[in-house]
């Protein structure tokens, strides 16, 4: 089965391809000829995921899914949240985003946070939604070379290493995206796809 993942982000595509079974061919937006950025105008992760999946089904007609993920920091009332990728500006600069998080947390003793992913899907004429959350904390030094985004400064609960130190094999089992994708897989399984 062909299933479009409504993203241009090659890191996300690679991560999800490793999570889904081989009989599901995951296509990116580039693979279906969609070079334009789908505007993420929602104010929640749920809204942005739905905007992207709605766009693909209406414009291209493919079974599809989209996600939106964000880092939600407790003492910052859930910031950066839906604005995680462009927290420090529209240029989506990971370094600037991390520095802004650190600046906002300066003087705070609580660095508890969570990563959250919401998946919105259109499969065979029906809509679906799943969510994955992983709790953890922010550290004030970049650690590790794997991963992307905030991975070098986020330690998931139960671990002493950041996502960027843990590497793909472990991250793909415990991450917010892995949890949401596992729930999504159960939906696909129930549909006999």
Order of alpha helices (4+ residues) and beta strands (2+ residues): beta-alpha-beta-alpha-beta-alpha-beta-beta-beta-alpha-alpha
